[in-house]
Amino acid sequence: MSAGRYDLAVVGGGIHGASVALFAARGGMNVVLLEAGALARQASGTNAGTLTMQMTRAALIPYALKAHEMWVNAPRWLGHDVGVVACDGLSLAFTESEEELLSERADARSAAGAPITLVSKAEAACIEPGVNPEIRMASHCSIDGYANAYLTGLAYRRALRDAGVTVREYAPVTGLTPSSNGYELRLEPETIAASRIVLTGGVWLEPMLGWLNIQLPIKTLINQLSVTERTGPVMRTVLGIASGLLSLKQFPHGTVVIGGGWQGEGNRDTGVHRTSHDSTVGNARLAVHAIPALRNTRLVRSWAGFEAETEDALPIVGPVPGHPGVWVSGSVHSGYTSAPYIAHCLTQAILGHHPEMPLFPMDRLLAGPGSEAVPVSPEPQ
Ligand SMILES: Cc1cc2nc3c(=O)[nH]c(=O)nc-3n(C[C@H](O)[C@H](O)[C@H](O)COP(=O)(O)OP(=O)(O)OC[C@H]3O[C@@H](n4cnc5c(N)ncnc54)[C@H](O)[C@@H]3O)c2cc1C
């Protein structure tokens, strides 16, 4: 049974897929978005919501800056609120080696356009009075902030509906085959026909590309986060540390979300993940070290989610070689921050326009002839 024909079928309803579907529909395409579960309930709905330059790779800074502007103005283009708060961001150094790391990374990111400067301990304490006085220095970015990631699905569902996208939740796609005028997607027991396909499966991009006999390893990180009970004001910035092992912010209603890439346990193939007790304790200790006033605040919940990473830790965004009309987008480190703008650029290409900024073709990661086509230079974290 075939359920109609679309100009574009997007497979995966996280922030990448939902954004591409939205922009393509607004660009005049008849779009279907197919999501295995509920919209934005994997990485895109469970992440820490940090919209930061300090954790973004230098190569992605220009995209993240544009995306930050989009997030701050979300009600204007998305039409719905995702609880975005813009504020200062600080990354802290407690040791000499962290000082070196901070300077190196601040240099690379400011060269890429982020307004990041190194500040003294006294200046850092003015920006964030709650910070541990034992810090040696910090890097400061005036463009930082956070969103309420769990609102992502709600906001996008409404926007997609308003744009006329057919959203199919709890609709796992099991395969993709070429047809005479496009592709057919298998969704037991039906098929969906579309002229163009975008694969936006997060960590599941690897099995999705397998439908096309393309082997591209996608590393699965199992990041975990914790949230505290509501407490009085203890901080007013987005805080990290040079090593990247901490991200901290207090939401307007008083809870503090603690993250920083501490690893939980799980398996992409079963979709099951859980937090690790040791990671929860280590992460909470680091949070208290950065903001001592958190010492008597209780954690109320911890959770984990899957984050995707390619071999060179840069995204794959662009056409799938050898399969005309099939596109891919994902594997962006700190990917929530830059996703709306990356999706905007990809959609321009899909609509036949020249993208405002270059895409990140996947050819560089494929074995065999042509894999050297795109030079990949080592990127600072
Ligand atoms: C705990 C955690 C904290 C993070 N914190 C931050 C942060 O603070 N700031 C930041 O910028 N980034 C952060 N990230 C990274 C960010 O969340 C991700 O880079 C981003 O959300 C990835 O979006 P995506 O759309 O590519 O993937 P996802 O959100 O994972 O979406 C992929 C979707 O594809 C669907 N899918 C899979 N297979 C199929 C199929 N066969 N058929 C149909 N649908 C399918 C999945 O169900 C899923 O909904 C964090 C990640 C995690 C896990």
The ligand as an SDF file (V2000), in Angstrom:
LIG
                    3D

 53 58  0  0  0  0  0  0  0  0999 V2000
   22.4360   14.4210   27.1080 C   0  0  0  0  0  0  0  0  0  0  0  0
   22.8290   15.3270   25.9590 C   0  0  0  0  0  0  0  0  0  0  0  0
   23.1590   16.6370   26.2180 C   0  0  0  0  0  0  0  0  0  0  0  0
   23.4740   17.5040   25.1450 C   0  0  0  0  0  0  0  0  0  0  0  0
   23.6600   18.8160   25.4140 N   0  0  0  0  0  0  0  0  0  0  0  0
   23.7900   19.6970   24.3750 C   0  0  0  0  0  0  0  0  0  0  0  0
   23.8460   21.0830   24.6290 C   0  0  0  0  0  0  0  0  0  0  0  0
   23.7490   21.5140   25.7670 O   0  0  0  0  0  0  0  0  0  0  0  0
   23.9800   21.9290   23.5780 N   0  0  0  0  0  0  0  0  0  0  0  0
   24.0700   21.4730   22.2920 C   0  0  0  0  0  0  0  0  0  0  0  0
   24.2140   22.2790   21.3700 O   0  0  0  0  0  0  0  0  0  0  0  0
   23.9880   20.1390   22.0210 N   0  0  0  0  0  0  0  0  0  0  0  0
   23.8430   19.2500   23.0260 C   0  0  0  0  0  0  0  0  0  0  0  0
   23.7450   17.9080   22.7730 N   0  0  0  0  0  0  0  0  0  0  0  0
   23.8080   17.4440   21.3770 C   0  0  0  0  0  0  0  0  0  0  0  0
   22.4710   17.6460   20.6560 C   0  0  0  0  0  0  0  0  0  0  0  0
   21.3950   17.2420   21.4750 O   0  0  0  0  0  0  0  0  0  0  0  0
   22.4590   16.8410   19.3630 C   0  0  0  0  0  0  0  0  0  0  0  0
   23.6160   17.1620   18.5810 O   0  0  0  0  0  0  0  0  0  0  0  0
   21.2370   17.1530   18.4920 C   0  0  0  0  0  0  0  0  0  0  0  0
   20.0530   17.1770   19.2520 O   0  0  0  0  0  0  0  0  0  0  0  0
   21.1390   16.0760   17.4070 C   0  0  0  0  0  0  0  0  0  0  0  0
   19.9640   16.3060   16.6690 O   0  0  0  0  0  0  0  0  0  0  0  0
   19.5320   15.2850   15.5390 P   0  0  0  0  0  0  0  0  0  0  0  0
   18.2710   15.7850   14.9770 O   0  0  0  0  0  0  0  0  0  0  0  0
   20.6960   15.0520   14.6290 O   0  0  0  0  0  0  0  0  0  0  0  0
   19.3530   13.8700   16.3020 O   0  0  0  0  0  0  0  0  0  0  0  0
   18.1740   13.3130   17.2550 P   0  0  0  0  0  0  0  0  0  0  0  0
   17.6050   14.3610   18.1090 O   0  0  0  0  0  0  0  0  0  0  0  0
   18.7260   12.0930   17.9200 O   0  0  0  0  0  0  0  0  0  0  0  0
   17.0510   12.9110   16.2190 O   0  0  0  0  0  0  0  0  0  0  0  0
   17.1460   11.7600   15.4050 C   0  0  0  0  0  0  0  0  0  0  0  0
   15.7510   11.1900   15.3070 C   0  0  0  0  0  0  0  0  0  0  0  0
   15.7390   10.1320   14.3250 O   0  0  0  0  0  0  0  0  0  0  0  0
   14.7560    9.2020   14.7560 C   0  0  0  0  0  0  0  0  0  0  0  0
   14.9450    7.9300   14.0550 N   0  0  0  0  0  0  0  0  0  0  0  0
   15.9710    7.0470   14.2000 C   0  0  0  0  0  0  0  0  0  0  0  0
   15.7870    5.9970   13.3960 N   0  0  0  0  0  0  0  0  0  0  0  0
   14.6360    6.2160   12.7180 C   0  0  0  0  0  0  0  0  0  0  0  0
   13.9310    5.4510   11.7310 C   0  0  0  0  0  0  0  0  0  0  0  0
   14.3720    4.2770   11.3090 N   0  0  0  0  0  0  0  0  0  0  0  0
   12.7670    5.9790   11.2490 N   0  0  0  0  0  0  0  0  0  0  0  0
   12.3070    7.1870   11.6740 C   0  0  0  0  0  0  0  0  0  0  0  0
   12.9540    7.9200   12.6150 N   0  0  0  0  0  0  0  0  0  0  0  0
   14.1090    7.4390   13.1200 C   0  0  0  0  0  0  0  0  0  0  0  0
   14.9960    9.1040   16.2530 C   0  0  0  0  0  0  0  0  0  0  0  0
   13.8660    8.5610   16.9270 O   0  0  0  0  0  0  0  0  0  0  0  0
   15.2860   10.5500   16.6140 C   0  0  0  0  0  0  0  0  0  0  0  0
   14.1380   11.2430   17.0930 O   0  0  0  0  0  0  0  0  0  0  0  0
   23.4940   17.0050   23.8090 C   0  0  0  0  0  0  0  0  0  0  0  0
   23.1920   15.6570   23.5760 C   0  0  0  0  0  0  0  0  0  0  0  0
   22.8390   14.8240   24.6260 C   0  0  0  0  0  0  0  0  0  0  0  0
   22.4900   13.3910   24.3400 C   0  0  0  0  0  0  0  0  0  0  0  0
  1  2  1  0
  2  3  1  0
  2 52  2  0
  3  4  2  0
  4  5  1  0
  4 50  1  0
  5  6  2  0
  6  7  1  0
  6 13  1  0
  7  8  2  0
  7  9  1  0
  9 10  1  0
 10 11  2  0
 10 12  1  0
 12 13  2  0
 13 14  1  0
 14 15  1  0
 14 50  1  0
 15 16  1  0
 16 17  1  0
 16 18  1  0
 18 19  1  0
 18 20  1  0
 20 21  1  0
 20 22  1  0
 22 23  1  0
 23 24  1  0
 24 25  2  0
 24 26  1  0
 24 27  1  0
 27 28  1  0
 28 29  2  0
 28 30  1  0
 28 31  1  0
 31 32  1  0
 32 33  1  0
 33 34  1  0
 33 48  1  0
 34 35  1  0
 35 36  1  0
 35 46  1  0
 36 37  1  0
 36 45  1  0
 37 38  2  0
 38 39  1  0
 39 40  1  0
 39 45  2  0
 40 41  1  0
 40 42  2  0
 42 43  1  0
 43 44  2  0
 44 45  1  0
 46 47  1  0
 46 48  1  0
 48 49  1  0
 50 51  2  0
 51 52  1  0
 52 53  1  0
M  END
$$$$
